[in-house]
Amino acid sequence: MKLADFLLTSVPFSQEELNDILSHFEKEYVKKNQVLIREGRVCNKLYFVDLGMGRSYYLKKDGKEVTQWFFGAGEFMSSADSFFKQTPSFYYLEILEDSIVYSISNENMDFLLAKYHKMEKFIRLLAIDILSNVILKLNAIQFQTARERYDYMISEFPDISHRVPLSHIASYLGMTQETLSRIRRNDS
């Protein structure tokens, strides 16, 4: 889904409003493995993934990476709490394959939010969607079996196992690589 379509599926912007909003986004070509934001830094951009995939992750005290979220094409990507509150991020944002993203600065977002009431509605709906997804993931980690978590992830990202290292997938699902391999082997 393209950025304009994503905006319009949530809120009925006029063509004039839509053109103005889109003019505040910057198209960026981002290389695989590029880190967009590091832990401890303030996330000043909200990204819309047009093509490619990214993830957010944090580092445990032992240096092990734990994937918090995957972001595919047609989704917004950010350290949301850092972006909206302008506080240091707990997470890293990394691009997992050569990608095209559209970014908007916090300053430009604030400008659009002040200019368009409909933009405030869009951000509210986006925040509700983010919150709902976080709750679903927390429930999955707490109450679902490893197999159920894997099946849900595959329904959300059907080709993820061909695009993302298994170590990232296992940490996202809250399981070891061995458990993930066993689940995948049973699918064969």
C-alpha positions as CSV (number, residue, x, y, z in Angstrom):
1,M,0.0,0.0,0.0
2,K,1.3,3.4,-0.9
3,L,1.5,6.3,1.6
4,A,-1.4,8.3,-0.1
5,D,-3.6,5.2,-0.1
6,F,-2.7,4.5,3.6
7,L,-3.7,8.0,4.6
8,L,-6.9,7.9,2.6
9,T,-8.0,4.6,4.1
10,S,-8.0,6.1,7.5
11,V,-9.3,9.7,6.9
12,P,-11.0,11.3,3.9
13,F,-8.5,14.0,3.1
14,S,-9.3,16.3,0.2
15,Q,-6.9,16.1,-2.7
16,E,-5.5,19.5,-1.7
17,E,-4.9,18.4,1.9
18,L,-3.4,15.1,0.8
19,N,-1.0,16.9,-1.6
20,D,0.1,19.3,1.2
21,I,0.6,16.4,3.7
22,L,2.6,14.3,1.2
23,S,4.8,17.3,0.4
24,H,6.1,17.2,4.0
25,F,7.4,13.6,3.6
26,E,10.8,12.9,2.1
27,K,11.5,9.9,0.0
28,E,14.6,8.0,1.2
29,Y,16.5,5.0,-0.3
30,V,17.9,3.0,2.6
31,K,20.5,0.2,2.3
32,K,20.2,-3.1,4.0
33,N,21.5,-3.2,7.6
34,Q,21.3,0.6,8.0
35,V,20.4,1.7,11.5
36,L,18.0,4.6,11.4
37,I,17.9,5.3,15.2
38,R,20.0,4.0,18.0
39,E,19.0,3.3,21.6
40,G,19.4,6.5,23.7
41,R,18.9,8.9,20.8
42,V,15.7,10.8,20.2
43,C,13.8,9.5,17.2
44,N,13.1,12.6,15.1
45,K,11.4,10.9,12.2
46,L,8.4,8.8,11.5
47,Y,8.9,6.4,8.5
48,F,6.5,4.9,6.1
49,V,7.9,1.7,4.5
50,D,7.1,1.9,0.8
51,L,9.2,-1.1,-0.2
52,G,11.3,-3.4,2.0
53,M,11.4,-4.3,5.6
54,G,12.7,-3.0,8.9
55,R,12.7,-4.0,12.6
56,S,13.0,-2.5,16.0
57,Y,15.1,-4.2,18.6
58,Y,16.8,-3.7,21.9
59,L,20.0,-5.0,23.4
60,K,20.0,-7.0,26.5
61,K,22.7,-6.5,29.1
62,D,24.7,-9.4,27.6
63,G,24.6,-7.8,24.2
64,K,22.0,-10.1,22.7
65,E,19.6,-8.5,20.3
66,V,15.8,-9.0,20.9
67,T,13.5,-8.1,18.0
68,Q,10.5,-6.1,19.3
69,W,8.7,-5.6,16.0
70,F,8.9,-6.0,12.2
71,F,7.7,-3.4,9.8
72,G,6.8,-4.4,6.3
73,A,5.7,-2.4,3.2
74,G,2.6,-0.3,3.8
75,E,3.4,0.3,7.5
76,F,4.7,3.1,9.6
77,M,8.0,2.5,11.4
78,S,9.3,4.4,14.3
79,S,10.3,4.3,17.9
80,A,6.8,5.7,18.6
81,D,7.2,6.8,22.2
82,S,10.5,8.5,21.4
83,F,9.1,10.2,18.3
84,F,5.9,11.5,19.8
85,K,7.3,12.4,23.3
86,Q,10.7,13.4,22.0
87,T,12.5,11.3,24.6
88,P,15.4,8.9,24.1
89,S,14.6,5.7,22.4
90,F,14.7,2.3,24.1
91,Y,15.1,0.7,20.7
92,Y,17.2,0.6,17.6
93,L,15.5,0.8,14.2
94,E,17.2,-1.1,11.5
95,I,16.4,-1.7,7.8
96,L,16.6,-5.4,6.9
97,E,16.8,-5.2,3.2
98,D,17.3,-2.4,0.6
99,S,14.2,-0.3,1.1
100,I,12.3,2.8,0.1
101,V,10.8,4.8,3.0
102,Y,9.0,8.1,3.2
103,S,10.0,10.1,6.4
104,I,8.5,13.0,8.1
105,S,10.2,15.0,10.9
106,N,8.7,15.5,14.2
107,E,8.6,19.3,13.5
108,N,6.7,18.8,10.2
109,M,4.3,16.4,11.9
110,D,3.6,18.9,14.6
111,F,3.0,21.5,11.8
112,L,0.5,19.2,10.0
113,L,-1.2,18.3,13.3
114,A,-1.7,22.0,14.0
115,K,-2.9,22.7,10.5
116,Y,-5.3,19.9,9.9
117,H,-7.8,18.5,12.4
118,K,-8.1,15.4,10.1
119,M,-4.3,14.8,10.6
120,E,-5.0,14.7,14.4
121,K,-7.6,12.0,13.7
122,F,-5.2,10.1,11.5
123,I,-2.5,10.0,14.2
124,R,-5.1,9.0,16.8
125,L,-6.2,6.1,14.6
126,L,-2.6,5.2,14.0
127,A,-1.8,5.2,17.7
128,I,-4.9,3.0,18.4
129,D,-3.7,0.6,15.8
130,I,-0.1,0.5,17.3
131,L,-1.5,0.0,20.8
132,S,-3.8,-2.8,19.6
133,N,-0.9,-4.6,17.9
134,V,1.2,-4.3,21.0
135,I,-1.6,-5.8,23.1
136,L,-2.0,-8.7,20.6
137,K,1.7,-9.4,20.8
138,L,1.8,-9.3,24.6
139,N,-1.2,-11.6,24.7
140,A,0.5,-14.0,22.2
141,I,3.7,-14.1,24.2
142,Q,1.9,-14.7,27.5
143,F,-0.9,-17.0,26.4
144,Q,-0.1,-18.7,23.1
145,T,2.1,-21.7,22.4
146,A,5.2,-21.3,20.3
147,R,3.4,-22.8,17.4
148,E,0.5,-20.4,17.6
149,R,2.8,-17.4,17.8
150,Y,4.7,-18.7,14.7
151,D,1.5,-19.2,12.8
152,Y,0.2,-15.8,13.6
153,M,3.5,-14.2,12.5
154,I,3.4,-16.1,9.2
155,S,-0.2,-14.9,8.6
156,E,1.1,-11.3,9.1
157,F,4.3,-11.7,7.2
158,P,3.9,-14.7,4.8
159,D,7.4,-14.5,3.3
160,I,9.3,-13.3,6.3
161,S,11.4,-16.5,6.7
162,H,13.0,-15.8,3.3
163,R,13.7,-12.1,4.1
164,V,14.8,-12.0,7.7
165,P,17.5,-14.0,9.6
166,L,16.0,-16.7,11.8
167,S,17.7,-15.3,14.8
168,H,15.5,-12.1,14.5
169,I,12.4,-14.2,14.0
170,A,13.1,-16.4,17.0
171,S,13.8,-13.4,19.3
172,Y,10.6,-11.7,18.0
173,L,8.6,-14.7,18.9
174,G,10.2,-15.1,22.3
175,M,11.7,-18.6,21.5
176,T,15.0,-20.2,20.9
177,Q,16.3,-20.8,17.3
178,E,16.1,-24.5,18.1
179,T,12.4,-24.3,18.9
180,L,11.8,-22.2,15.8
181,S,13.7,-24.7,13.6
182,R,11.6,-27.6,15.1
183,I,8.4,-25.8,14.3
184,R,9.6,-25.0,10.7
185,R,10.8,-28.6,10.2
186,N,7.3,-29.9,11.1
187,D,5.9,-27.7,8.3
188,S,8.0,-29.5,5.7
